Amino acid sequence: MRVLNKAIKVLVVDDLKSMREIIRNILRQLGIRDIDVAEDGSSAVPKLSEKSYDVALIDCNMPRMNGIELIKHIRSNEKLSPCPSS
């Protein structure tokens, strides 16, 4: 089942490998092919700096840098702050 016609870039940030795989599989079923993953906020920061994503799916409860800390980092960084968040 392909739902999307536009190629979008997604970053999945979750400390559980099984959850990252579940989300990746769902996204692929929706037709999304450009999917990157990170194990926590600390490993997501370099990815966000290197590549522009349309969507970031971020778990709140992670070690080292949790989801809330990652969102605060994104909002405080001039280069990343145009990233929509809610």
Contacts in CASP RR format, 6 or more apart in sequence:
PFRMAT RR
TARGET T0000
AUTHOR 0000-0000-0000
METHOD contacts of the structure
MODEL  1
MRVLNKAIKVLVVDDLKSMREIIRNILRQLGIRDIDVAEDGSSAVPKLSE
KSYDVALIDCNMPRMNGIELIKHIRSNEKLSPCPSS
1 29 0 8 1.000
1 30 0 8 1.000
2 30 0 8 1.000
2 31 0 8 1.000
3 30 0 8 1.000
3 31 0 8 1.000
4 30 0 8 1.000
4 31 0 8 1.000
4 32 0 8 1.000
7 33 0 8 1.000
7 34 0 8 1.000
8 32 0 8 1.000
8 34 0 8 1.000
8 54 0 8 1.000
8 55 0 8 1.000
9 34 0 8 1.000
9 35 0 8 1.000
9 36 0 8 1.000
9 51 0 8 1.000
9 52 0 8 1.000
9 53 0 8 1.000
9 54 0 8 1.000
9 55 0 8 1.000
10 27 0 8 1.000
10 32 0 8 1.000
10 34 0 8 1.000
10 35 0 8 1.000
10 36 0 8 1.000
10 53 0 8 1.000
10 54 0 8 1.000
10 55 0 8 1.000
10 56 0 8 1.000
10 57 0 8 1.000
11 35 0 8 1.000
11 36 0 8 1.000
11 37 0 8 1.000
11 38 0 8 1.000
11 44 0 8 1.000
11 47 0 8 1.000
11 48 0 8 1.000
11 53 0 8 1.000
11 55 0 8 1.000
11 56 0 8 1.000
11 57 0 8 1.000
12 20 0 8 1.000
12 23 0 8 1.000
12 24 0 8 1.000
12 27 0 8 1.000
12 35 0 8 1.000
12 36 0 8 1.000
12 37 0 8 1.000
12 38 0 8 1.000
12 56 0 8 1.000
12 57 0 8 1.000
13 37 0 8 1.000
13 38 0 8 1.000
13 39 0 8 1.000
13 40 0 8 1.000
13 41 0 8 1.000
13 44 0 8 1.000
13 56 0 8 1.000
13 57 0 8 1.000
13 58 0 8 1.000
13 59 0 8 1.000
13 62 0 8 1.000
13 67 0 8 1.000
13 70 0 8 1.000
14 20 0 8 1.000
14 23 0 8 1.000
14 37 0 8 1.000
14 39 0 8 1.000
14 57 0 8 1.000
14 58 0 8 1.000
14 59 0 8 1.000
14 62 0 8 1.000
15 39 0 8 1.000
15 40 0 8 1.000
15 59 0 8 1.000
15 61 0 8 1.000
15 62 0 8 1.000
15 63 0 8 1.000
16 59 0 8 1.000
17 39 0 8 1.000
19 59 0 8 1.000
20 37 0 8 1.000
20 39 0 8 1.000
23 57 0 8 1.000
24 35 0 8 1.000
24 37 0 8 1.000
27 35 0 8 1.000
28 35 0 8 1.000
36 47 0 8 1.000
36 51 0 8 1.000
36 53 0 8 1.000
38 44 0 8 1.000
38 47 0 8 1.000
39 62 0 8 1.000
40 62 0 8 1.000
40 63 0 8 1.000
40 64 0 8 1.000
40 65 0 8 1.000
40 66 0 8 1.000
41 58 0 8 1.000
41 62 0 8 1.000
41 64 0 8 1.000
41 65 0 8 1.000
41 66 0 8 1.000
41 67 0 8 1.000
41 69 0 8 1.000
41 70 0 8 1.000
41 73 0 8 1.000
42 64 0 8 1.000
42 65 0 8 1.000
44 56 0 8 1.000
44 58 0 8 1.000
44 65 0 8 1.000
44 70 0 8 1.000
45 65 0 8 1.000
45 70 0 8 1.000
45 73 0 8 1.000
48 56 0 8 1.000
48 74 0 8 1.000
48 80 0 8 1.000
48 83 0 8 1.000
49 79 0 8 1.000
49 80 0 8 1.000
53 83 0 8 1.000
56 83 0 8 1.000
58 67 0 8 1.000
58 70 0 8 1.000
58 71 0 8 1.000
59 66 0 8 1.000
59 67 0 8 1.000
60 66 0 8 1.000
60 67 0 8 1.000
60 68 0 8 1.000
61 67 0 8 1.000
65 73 0 8 1.000
71 85 0 8 1.000
73 80 0 8 1.000
74 80 0 8 1.000
74 81 0 8 1.000
74 83 0 8 1.000
74 85 0 8 1.000
75 81 0 8 1.000
75 85 0 8 1.000
END
